[in-house]
Amino acid sequence: MGDKTADAEAIEAADKKYVMRPWPHPAGEPVIVARAKGCVVTDVHGKDYLDFTAGYFVNNAGHCHPRIAEAASKQVTEVLQVSGKHGTIPMVRLAERLMKLAPKPISKAFFSTGGSEANEIALKLARQYTKKPDIAYLENGYHGLTLGALEVTASEKYRESAGKPMGTENFAIPTAYCYRCKFGPHAECNVQCLDGVEEKLASRQTAAIIAEPIQAVGGLAPPQKWWDRLDQMRRKLGILLIADEIQTGLGRTGKMFAVEHYGLAPDIMTGGKGLCGGVGSLGLTSASDEVCRGFFGGTTPTNGGNAVSSAAGLALIDILYDEGLIENSAKMGRYFTEAAWAMKDPWIGDVRFTGLLGGIELVKNRDTKEVLGKAEIARVKDLLHEAGMLITVSGWHGNVLRLQPPLSVTSAQLDQFIAALRKTLTTVRGG
Ligand SMILES: Cc1ncc(COP(=O)(O)O)c(C=O)c1O
């Protein structure tokens, strides 16, 4: 328990009155955070939470890492922001660093202000290069909620939020949800879910496929052969691959970028979230020299590549390597997986972590895989919240506890969560 903020109630009242919050809020939310350090956030009442959202998957090195704070503070006194048409030293250095780390043939970076914007720029880039209008996206794929990004985000609920029909040029192709494979249990996967996709891609004016290498909604990691087959098809048809690494990038999956798990060589790669080290916001649209060559923009450079955010991003990358956080992500992902299965809880249907991307899928019945009811899921979340665990619920069916703490999380903190989850599931079941 930390210190209570003197005017905690007044702050919460002001939040209620003046802040627009267009989301449903379970009991105890929103949490107004007064301080945060590492994996722990402290609210205005002094209550500590273990943050299994990492500030919505942004603070990969943990909240308020001293080296990020130092880099940002130093930059604040030097130069803050200039138009993206010009540049600053940290912006150029961050581009250089990222492009040296990026999978080839990715070679040039364009900075914007967030993930959705980065993806919209990627769509423009793909269309400008190929001179084709259509974009394929994956079922269950999430690429942002601004109007352009929404057109390649699969969720009907989100698409309806636009208040207008989505364009007809983009179309969905099947994802790999192996736990719920439509083709039933089989000894060997022949990637039947991609049957007919080549014909579909060929029948349209397809410029690109946009996909997260591993889908963050539900932590769906396709098997190697799934990616191999899709990649082969799109290469044959001359279709670009846009890898959305906004949530999977920067060590989250136990590799710097998730494409490395599959040996993918995207033509365009996007980034965001943690790229700014939690200081301000950055979007990244990067591409091969070839694809960049014809890029004639159509995007404003007002706040792209903010100098302070870039300085913090550079510090973040150093920390990831110096503190072994990418390795820790892989190690803690394995630890979490083993600890979750070891609970032997009848409601745990699947545990899916690649590094620290993913979570636990809850079912009513392990054999039928019937999804756990909404009321029970809400109760699980509420009780975890009471126990000081900040999480989100995600997944195609809304039954996955998304558990993505900072990459610096310790096994002791994961043990704390597992203990809280064990108690919570037993209570909700009425045991
Ligand atoms: C994979 C992916 N793409 C795009 C976005 C959109 O990013 P932003 O919320 O910064 O617009 C997100 C955000 O959750 C994401 O996870």
The ligand as a Gaussian input file, in Angstrom:
#p B3LYP/6-31G(d) Opt

LIG

0 1
 C       -1.612000      -5.018000     -33.253000
 C       -2.085000      -3.612000     -33.076000
 N       -2.174000      -2.815000     -34.148000
 C       -2.599000      -1.536000     -34.045000
 C       -2.959000      -1.002000     -32.825000
 C       -3.441000       0.431000     -32.735000
 O       -2.538000       1.212000     -32.046000
 P       -3.020000       2.579000     -31.371000
 O       -3.964000       2.224000     -30.282000
 O       -1.748000       3.214000     -30.903000
 O       -3.674000       3.385000     -32.452000
 C       -2.880000      -1.803000     -31.683000
 C       -3.305000      -1.283000     -30.367000
 O       -3.748000      -1.997000     -29.506000
 C       -2.450000      -3.140000     -31.815000
 O       -2.356000      -3.956000     -30.753000

